């Protein structure tokens, strides 16, 4: 099973999603040609996003490594990036069974009306496998690993339901879509609480600036494209230690600025492909549900947050947080993690934050700053256990992605900096049965609360439909 699912996941999202979307399209009655076209557009979207993020990593990585060497910023936890985390996730016994187990849990929750999300984002199931794998190695128990993964999955589905309406209202063209990705979902409580606190601060209302307002207020300086160029040039300048070095490096510095600007401009263009591919599937699924399944109104299709990372506020805030996070990593006492390879994952912090801040750049940046401070300490705290899992996977597979340099421990911003992953790990590993009891009570309570709201919403929708039919007659 481990080899089968490792092979399937090894195909990557760009291959998996066209296959999944084509099969799904045929099952809901879409013609083969239309279903295949939708799937291919989603696959091409993933390819385009991979190319753009690879451009960011390849352009920014060497520059940041040079800055680290010049200013002696080496810290003890080596940033391995999300590919290492995914490799650890799927190359364990937990990862081998995570897809069928989670699909079974999703089906059971749909039947018991404790979720309204059908999670087809199979590629991002590695997040659930990751926390399960780390708990598995830390506790030396497969049962504890699956327990952590399943709890994470259930809570994520419920958070996807809770955020679905707000998400759909905020982002255009996302009707019938929710985001059941635990890295994004883990920041929702932060977003809700901090946004409430910021709203209570006198004068905060005068700082209600969204991405469009930023452009109007600052003109060219408010454009993500131009901000990308400026940040790239700024980081390029930090690689110079003398005036002579600066003059010689001008072509490199300007080139880095243009590449960063290109990333900011290309990401929203690529995400359009996701929406074009998703729309026919989403509309047909909703029509089928309304036609065939009584009481199933309100079901949402769980999709990757890659659909919406091209929002201008996400781009601006992510860009500004890159240098801020690097500075925090060096200055914060007790932190041992310097994010480099993981910085491309910064965009995925905000898909479910923006609906709460309503795209406000200032509030989103403040929330992002708090999240990054907490995240750096969480990665540092989980590093010994991440290293334990990565070392075992490397010994068994020889996968270079999980090879940790001598003298370092391993870490990753995505998914090891997620509050959801950290809390589940601490309760299972640190408190064992007491922590497990807390998680069971919390999870069951959330399921019961969600079921009450689902049934209430269904009754309200049924009453509204009945009234509409009577008025028509």
Secondary structure, 3 states (H helix, E strand, C coil): CHHHHHHHHHCCHHHHHHHHHHHHHHHCCCCHHHHHHHHHHHHHHHHHHHHHHHHHHHHHHHHHHHHHHHCCCCCCEEECHHHHHHHHHHCCHHHHHHHHHHHHHHHHHHHCCCCCEEECCHHHHHHHHHHHHHHHHHHCCHHHHHHHHHHHHHHHHHHHHHHHHHHHHHCCCCCCEECCCHHHHCCHHHHHHHHHHHHCCCCHHHHCCCHHHHHHHHHHHHCHHHHHHHHHHHHHHHCCCCHHHHHHCHHHHHHHHHHHHHHHHHHHHHHHHHHHHHHHHHHHHHHHHHHHCCCCCCCEEECCHHHCCCCHHHHHHHHHHHHHHHHHHHHCCCCCECCCHHHHHHHHHCCCCHHHHCCCHHHHHHHHHHHHHHHHHHHHHHHHHHHHHHHHHHHHHCCHHHCCCCCCEEECHHHHCCHHHHHHHHHHHHCCHHHHHHHHHHHHHHHHHHHHHHHHHHHHHHHHHHHHHHHHC
